Amino acid sequence: MELPYSLIAVFDDPKENILGNISAVFLLDKPLEKEAFQKIAADLNQPATTFLWPAEEEGHFHVRWFAPDAEIDLCGHGTHAATAHLTKSNTLNTVVLHYRDGQLKGQLDASGSCSIWIEPIPVIEELSIADQLQDALGVNIAAHYSTNNKHIVVIGSEDELATMHPNFAQLRESEIFGYAVTAPGNNVDFVSRTIVPHVRQLEDHATGSSHAALTPFWSERLEKIEMHSLQLSPRKGKFTCALDESMVKLTGNFTTISHGEYLLEV
């Protein structure tokens, strides 16, 4: 069985050497077995592989995301890539993606960029700053907050964040899945890096789920509804973030890198 797919970089800006995050996107007639999803994702070895198939209502699709080593519960950059793929290759302007925990909306903007809407991820509580975490990140931590996704770690400056060298082995001694390490930006509202020590990738390139937490976090502190951010990963990511009624709206560019076909043995 030949399955066509596209590789799409999202939250990128090639003119500024911001390469964004890549997802492979498959539009299927019907779902595959989980084992097949995972095999394809492992073979393609992208930060995320996004699988779509039609739901009953026009413009609605089911979605699942897989990293090379595990299924992903919520993938913002995969949602952005799915929106780009569906709206560029169909007559659709707006799509709704159904995933395990709810729905996500995506839209092709008049400028040619895409926007997605994600449920905000609120802070649960402020935590004490553990010496082990400070040692593992190798930076001075100003504040540490828990969420039901990644923890938010605030540090002093963009320069500190850009030169941070985490000790991933030490971070794996904690059960915390990941950290959105963030600071005020020099030329944007805020900057961040997403550290995920328990998965193969270790650091994500441009992370929608982190921005679902960082957008309301910085909005409250900066007293702004719309903000601009950079993710300072090796590939870097560029976001326009806004609070849109009860949702987080993330807008960014996308670039289709290539098309291909995956031969699935059945």
C-alpha positions as CSV (number, residue, x, y, z in Angstrom):
1,M,0.0,0.0,0.0
2,E,1.5,3.4,-1.1
3,L,0.7,6.2,1.3
4,P,1.5,9.7,0.1
5,Y,2.8,12.3,2.6
6,S,4.3,15.7,2.9
7,L,7.1,17.1,5.0
8,I,6.1,20.5,6.3
9,A,8.2,22.9,8.4
10,V,6.1,25.2,10.6
11,F,6.7,28.3,12.7
12,D,9.6,29.0,10.4
13,D,11.0,32.1,8.7
14,P,13.7,31.0,6.2
15,K,14.7,34.7,5.5
16,E,15.8,35.0,9.1
17,N,17.3,31.5,9.2
18,I,14.5,30.3,11.5
19,L,13.9,26.7,10.3
20,G,11.0,25.8,12.5
21,N,9.7,22.3,13.4
22,I,9.0,19.5,10.9
23,S,6.1,17.1,10.7
24,A,5.3,14.5,8.2
25,V,1.6,14.6,7.3
26,F,-0.5,11.7,6.0
27,L,-4.1,12.1,4.8
28,L,-5.6,8.6,5.0
29,D,-9.0,7.2,3.9
30,K,-9.3,5.5,7.3
31,P,-7.1,4.9,10.4
32,L,-4.4,2.3,10.6
33,E,-3.5,0.1,13.5
34,K,-1.4,1.8,16.2
35,E,1.5,-0.4,15.4
36,A,1.5,0.8,11.8
37,F,1.3,4.4,12.9
38,Q,4.3,3.9,15.2
39,K,6.4,2.0,12.5
40,I,5.9,4.8,10.0
41,A,6.8,7.5,12.5
42,A,9.9,5.5,13.5
43,D,11.0,5.0,9.8
44,L,10.5,8.7,8.9
45,N,12.2,9.8,12.1
46,Q,10.7,13.3,12.2
47,P,9.9,15.2,15.4
48,A,6.3,14.3,14.7
49,T,4.3,12.4,12.1
50,T,0.7,13.5,11.8
51,F,-2.0,11.1,10.6
52,L,-5.4,12.4,9.4
53,W,-8.5,10.8,8.2
54,P,-12.0,12.3,7.5
55,A,-14.6,12.7,10.2
56,E,-18.3,12.7,9.3
57,E,-18.7,16.5,9.0
58,E,-17.1,18.3,6.1
59,G,-13.9,20.0,7.1
60,H,-13.5,17.8,10.2
61,F,-10.8,15.2,10.5
62,H,-9.5,12.8,13.1
63,V,-5.9,13.2,14.1
64,R,-3.1,11.2,15.9
65,W,0.5,12.3,16.3
66,F,3.5,10.0,16.8
67,A,7.2,10.8,17.6
68,P,9.6,8.1,16.4
69,D,9.5,6.4,19.9
70,A,5.9,7.1,21.2
71,E,2.5,8.5,20.6
72,I,2.1,12.3,21.4
73,D,-0.9,13.3,23.4
74,L,-1.1,16.9,22.0
75,C,1.2,18.2,19.2
76,G,0.8,21.9,18.3
77,H,3.3,21.9,15.5
78,G,1.7,18.8,14.1
79,T,-1.6,20.6,14.2
80,H,-0.2,23.5,12.4
81,A,1.3,21.2,9.7
82,A,-2.0,19.4,9.3
83,T,-3.8,22.7,8.8
84,A,-1.2,23.8,6.2
85,H,-1.6,20.4,4.4
86,L,-5.4,20.3,4.4
87,T,-6.0,23.9,3.4
88,K,-3.3,24.1,0.7
89,S,-4.3,20.8,-0.9
90,N,-8.1,21.2,-0.7
91,T,-10.7,24.0,-1.1
92,L,-11.0,24.2,2.7
93,N,-10.0,27.5,4.5
94,T,-10.8,26.2,8.1
95,V,-10.4,22.7,9.5
96,V,-11.4,21.1,12.8
97,L,-9.2,18.3,14.1
98,H,-10.6,15.7,16.6
99,Y,-8.1,14.2,19.0
100,R,-8.4,12.1,22.1
101,D,-9.0,15.1,24.5
102,G,-11.1,17.3,22.3
103,Q,-11.0,19.5,19.2
104,L,-8.4,21.8,17.6
105,K,-9.2,24.5,15.0
106,G,-6.9,25.5,12.2
107,Q,-7.2,28.2,9.5
108,L,-5.2,29.4,6.5
109,D,-4.8,33.2,6.8
110,A,-5.0,35.7,3.9
111,S,-1.3,36.3,4.3
112,G,-0.5,32.7,3.5
113,S,0.4,31.8,7.1
114,C,-1.6,29.5,9.3
115,S,-3.3,29.9,12.7
116,I,-4.3,27.3,15.2
117,W,-6.4,27.5,18.3
118,I,-5.4,25.4,21.4
119,E,-6.9,25.2,24.8
120,P,-4.8,27.3,27.2
121,I,-2.7,25.3,29.7
122,P,-2.9,27.0,33.1
123,V,-0.4,27.1,35.9
124,I,-1.3,24.8,38.7
125,E,1.0,26.1,41.4
126,E,4.4,27.8,42.0
127,L,7.0,25.3,43.2
128,S,10.1,25.8,45.2
129,I,13.3,26.0,43.2
130,A,15.2,22.7,43.7
131,D,19.0,22.8,43.7
132,Q,18.9,19.7,41.5
133,L,16.9,21.4,38.8
134,Q,19.1,24.5,38.8
135,D,22.2,22.3,38.6
136,A,20.7,20.2,35.8
137,L,19.7,23.3,33.7
138,G,22.9,25.1,34.6
139,V,21.2,28.5,34.9
140,N,19.9,30.7,37.8
141,I,16.1,30.0,38.1
142,A,13.9,32.9,39.0
143,A,10.6,30.8,39.3
144,H,9.3,27.3,38.7
145,Y,5.6,26.5,38.0
146,S,3.8,23.2,37.4
147,T,1.2,22.7,34.7
148,N,-0.6,19.5,33.5
149,N,1.8,19.5,30.6
150,K,5.4,20.8,30.8
151,H,6.6,22.8,33.8
152,I,7.4,26.4,33.3
153,V,10.8,27.6,34.4
154,V,11.6,31.3,34.3
155,I,15.2,32.6,34.1
156,G,16.6,36.0,33.8
157,S,17.5,36.8,30.2
158,E,17.5,35.7,26.6
159,D,21.3,35.5,26.6
160,E,21.2,33.0,29.5
161,L,18.6,30.9,27.8
162,A,20.5,30.9,24.4
163,T,23.7,29.6,26.1
164,M,22.0,27.1,28.5
165,H,23.4,23.5,28.2
166,P,21.1,21.2,30.1
167,N,22.4,18.0,31.7
168,F,19.8,15.6,30.3
169,A,21.0,12.6,32.3
170,Q,20.5,14.6,35.5
171,L,17.1,15.8,34.3
172,R,16.0,12.2,33.7
173,E,16.4,11.5,37.4
174,S,13.1,13.4,37.9
175,E,9.8,12.1,36.7
176,I,8.8,15.5,35.2
177,F,8.2,15.0,31.5
178,G,9.5,18.3,30.3
179,Y,10.2,22.0,30.8
180,A,9.3,25.2,29.0
181,V,12.3,27.3,30.0
182,T,11.5,31.0,29.3
183,A,12.8,34.5,29.7
184,P,11.9,38.1,28.5
185,G,13.1,38.6,25.0
186,N,15.5,41.2,23.7
187,N,13.5,42.0,20.5
188,V,10.4,40.0,21.1
189,D,8.0,39.7,24.1
190,F,9.4,36.4,25.4
191,V,11.8,33.6,24.4
192,S,11.7,29.9,25.3
193,R,13.3,26.5,24.9
194,T,11.4,23.2,25.3
195,I,13.5,20.5,27.1
196,V,12.1,16.9,27.1
197,P,14.7,14.7,28.7
198,H,12.6,11.5,28.7
199,V,12.2,11.2,24.9
200,R,14.7,10.6,22.1
201,Q,14.7,14.2,20.8
202,L,15.7,15.8,24.1
203,E,14.9,19.4,22.9
204,D,12.0,20.3,20.7
205,H,12.4,22.8,17.9
206,A,9.1,24.9,17.8
207,T,6.5,23.7,20.3
208,G,2.8,24.6,20.1
209,S,1.9,22.9,23.4
210,S,4.6,24.9,25.3
211,H,3.1,28.1,23.9
212,A,-0.3,27.0,25.0
213,A,1.1,27.5,28.5
214,L,3.5,30.4,27.9
215,T,0.9,32.6,26.1
216,P,-1.4,33.0,29.1
217,F,1.6,33.0,31.5
218,W,3.3,36.0,29.8
219,S,0.0,37.7,28.8
220,E,-0.8,38.1,32.5
221,R,2.7,39.4,33.4
222,L,3.1,41.7,30.4
223,E,-0.6,42.8,30.3
224,K,-0.7,42.1,26.6
225,I,-3.3,40.1,24.5
226,E,-1.0,39.6,21.5
227,M,2.7,38.9,21.7
228,H,5.6,37.7,19.6
229,S,8.0,35.0,20.7
230,L,11.0,33.1,19.6
231,Q,12.0,29.5,20.5
232,L,15.7,29.4,20.8
233,S,16.2,25.7,19.7
234,P,18.9,24.8,17.2
235,R,16.4,25.3,14.4
236,K,14.5,28.1,16.1
237,G,10.8,28.8,15.9
238,K,8.9,32.1,15.4
239,F,5.4,32.6,16.9
240,T,2.7,35.2,17.1
241,C,0.7,34.3,20.2
242,A,-2.6,35.7,21.3
243,L,-5.5,35.1,23.7
244,D,-8.6,34.8,21.5
245,E,-11.6,34.6,23.8
246,S,-11.0,31.4,25.8
247,M,-8.4,29.9,23.4
248,V,-4.7,30.4,22.6
249,K,-4.2,31.4,19.0
250,L,-0.8,30.6,17.5
251,T,0.1,32.0,14.1
252,G,3.2,31.2,12.0
253,N,4.6,30.6,8.6
254,F,5.0,27.2,7.0
255,T,7.1,25.7,4.2
256,T,6.4,22.4,2.4
257,I,9.8,20.8,2.1
258,S,9.0,17.7,0.1
259,H,6.4,15.1,-0.9
260,G,6.8,11.4,-0.9
261,E,5.2,8.0,-0.7
262,Y,5.5,5.4,2.1
263,L,5.2,1.8,1.1
264,L,3.3,0.0,3.8
265,E,3.4,-3.8,3.7
266,V,0.0,-5.2,4.4
